[in-house]
């Protein structure tokens, strides 16, 4: 029987926050107001780390600039972002972690609160075909259409990660009980709800709150980004 392997992304598989870094990248490109956007980007990031993020407001703030540009232009910018920011940050240990589960035949999925525009190419870089991320609305609902600048559906944030994961499993005709073991790797205390659902929660590069929770409950702690 294949097991289930779920991975958070930011500060779990990559040692940075792809959402926050994309915001900084938009400032660098000059496609947002540098001072105001940078301030708001930092504020939202601080709210996330504090566990008090207004996920809808954050998604609107991050997605609104996308509506001003064509898919072709956005792809070109994202390719540049991957080349300059993300790929240099991907370390072999993280790639090997994912590869280990893939080689074992486990059902793998990246489950992230960052939106799908930013994260789809990153999940692809890790060789993970299934991505659960905050969904981005398009003009007429077609996947190739221009973005409206708004999110859609249930945000994959905190308890929303459970909702979205269970919807995905149901679409495959599966539930948690169909897997002998289920793994979830995450760095964030915001992911404690989903960590508590799996048989094998792994606090990966954990923040202080998650580290304390993991130690209290005897969860495995994995440090991928320690200097060698």
C-alpha positions in Angstrom: 0.0 0.0 0.0 1.4 3.4 -1.0 1.7 6.0 1.8 0.7 9.6 1.6 3.4 12.3 1.7 2.4 16.0 2.1 4.9 18.8 2.0 4.5 22.5 3.0 6.7 24.6 0.8 8.0 27.9 2.3 10.8 27.4 4.9 10.1 23.7 4.6 11.3 22.6 1.2 12.9 25.9 0.4 14.7 28.1 3.0 12.7 31.2 2.1 9.1 32.4 1.7 8.2 32.3 -2.0 5.2 34.6 -1.5 7.2 37.3 0.3 10.0 37.0 -2.1 7.7 37.3 -5.1 6.4 40.5 -3.5 9.9 41.8 -3.3 10.5 40.7 -6.9 7.5 42.7 -8.1 9.0 45.8 -6.3 12.3 45.1 -8.1 10.5 44.9 -11.4 8.8 48.2 -10.7 5.3 46.8 -11.3 4.0 47.8 -7.9 4.4 51.0 -5.8 7.7 50.3 -4.2 7.3 51.9 -0.8 3.6 51.1 -0.1 3.7 47.6 -1.4 7.0 46.7 0.3 5.5 47.9 3.6 2.3 46.0 3.2 4.2 42.9 2.1 6.3 43.0 5.2 3.3 43.6 7.4 1.4 40.6 5.9 4.5 38.4 6.4 4.8 39.4 10.0 1.1 38.7 10.5 1.6 35.2 9.0 4.5 34.4 11.4 2.3 35.7 14.3 -0.6 33.4 13.3 -3.0 36.3 12.6 -2.9 36.7 8.9 -6.1 37.8 7.1 -5.6 35.4 4.2 -8.2 36.9 1.9 -6.8 40.4 2.2 -3.3 39.1 1.7 -4.3 37.1 -1.4 -6.1 40.1 -2.9 -3.0 42.3 -2.3 -0.7 39.8 -3.9 -3.0 38.9 -6.8 -4.2 42.4 -7.8 -1.0 43.2 -9.7 -1.3 40.0 -11.8 -4.5 41.3 -13.4 -2.7 44.1 -15.1 -0.5 41.9 -17.3 -0.8 39.1 -19.9 -0.1 35.5 -19.1 2.9 35.7 -21.4 4.5 38.6 -19.6 3.8 37.1 -16.2 5.4 33.8 -17.3 8.5 35.6 -18.4 8.8 37.4 -15.1 8.2 34.2 -13.2 10.8 32.4 -15.2 13.2 35.1 -14.2 12.1 34.8 -10.6 12.7 31.1 -10.6 16.2 31.6 -12.1 17.3 34.4 -9.8 15.5 33.6 -6.5 14.1 30.1 -6.2 16.4 27.7 -7.9 19.5 29.0 -6.3 17.8 28.4 -2.9 16.8 24.8 -3.5 19.2 22.5 -1.6 20.0 18.8 -2.4 18.7 17.6 1.0 15.2 18.9 0.2 15.2 17.4 -3.2 16.4 14.1 -1.8 13.6 14.2 0.8 11.0 14.4 -1.8 12.7 11.9 -4.1 12.8 9.4 -1.3 9.0 9.5 -1.0 8.5 9.4 -4.8 10.8 6.5 -5.2 8.9 4.6 -2.5 5.7 5.0 -4.5 4.1 7.4 -2.1 1.3 9.7 -3.2 3.0 13.1 -2.9 1.5 16.6 -2.8 2.7 20.1 -1.9 0.2 21.8 0.3 0.9 25.5 0.7 -0.9 28.7 1.6 1.0 30.5 -1.1 -1.0 31.0 -4.3 -0.8 28.6 -7.3 0.7 31.2 -9.7 3.8 31.5 -7.6 4.1 27.9 -6.5 3.2 25.7 -9.5 6.6 26.0 -11.1 8.3 25.4 -7.7 6.4 22.2 -7.1 7.3 21.1 -10.6 11.0 21.8 -9.9 10.7 19.3 -7.0 9.0 16.7 -9.3 5.7 16.8 -7.4 2.8 16.6 -9.8 0.0 17.5 -7.3 -0.1 21.0 -5.8 -2.7 22.3 -3.4 -2.3 26.0 -3.2 -4.5 29.1 -2.9 -6.4 29.2 -6.2 -6.4 32.2 -8.5 -9.5 33.3 -10.3 -9.4 33.8 -14.1 -11.6 36.1 -16.2 -13.9 33.4 -17.7 -12.9 30.4 -15.6 -10.6 28.9 -18.2 -7.1 28.0 -16.8 -5.3 29.9 -19.6 -7.3 33.1 -19.2 -6.1 36.3 -17.7 -6.2 36.7 -13.9 -8.9 38.8 -12.3 -6.7 39.7 -9.3 -8.9 37.8 -6.9 -8.7 34.4 -5.2 -11.3 31.7 -5.4 -12.3 28.7 -3.4 -11.2 27.7 0.0 -7.7 29.1 0.9 -5.3 26.3 1.8 -4.3 28.0 5.0 -4.5 26.6 8.5 -7.7 24.4 8.7 -8.2 25.1 5.0 -5.3 22.8 4.3 -7.3 19.9 5.8 -10.4 20.8 3.8 -8.5 21.1 0.5 -6.5 17.9 1.2 -9.6 15.9 2.0 -11.3 17.2 -1.1 -8.4 16.1 -3.2 -8.3 12.6 -1.6 -12.1 12.3 -2.1 -11.6 13.1 -5.8 -9.3 10.0 -5.9 -11.8 7.9 -4.0 -9.6 7.9 -0.9 -9.7 9.0 2.7 -7.0 9.2 5.4 -7.7 5.6 6.4 -6.7 4.3 3.0 -3.0 5.0 3.9 -1.1 3.0 6.4 1.1 6.0 7.0 0.6 9.6 6.2 3.4 12.2 6.5 3.3 16.0 6.6 6.4 18.1 6.7 6.0 21.7 7.8 7.9 24.5 9.5 5.0 26.6 10.7 2.7 26.6 13.8 0.0 27.6 11.3 0.1 24.0 10.1 -0.5 22.3 13.4 -4.1 21.4 12.4 -2.9 19.4 9.4 0.1 18.0 11.3 -2.3 16.6 13.8 -4.3 14.8 11.1 -1.4 12.6 9.8 0.2 9.5 11.4 3.7 11.0 11.0 3.9 14.7 11.6 7.4 16.1 11.0 8.3 19.5 12.2 10.7 20.6 9.5 13.0 23.6 10.2 10.3 24.5 12.7 9.5 28.0 14.1 9.8 28.4 17.9 6.1 27.7 18.5 6.0 24.6 16.4 9.3 23.3 17.8 7.9 23.6 21.4 4.6 21.8 20.3 6.6 19.1 18.5 8.8 18.5 21.6 5.8 18.4 23.9 4.0 15.8 21.7 7.1 13.7 20.7 6.9 14.6 17.0 10.0 14.1 14.9 12.0 17.3 14.2 13.9 17.6 10.9 16.5 20.2 10.2 17.1 20.5 6.4 18.8 23.9 6.4 21.4 23.6 9.1 24.9 24.6 7.8 27.0 21.7 7.0 
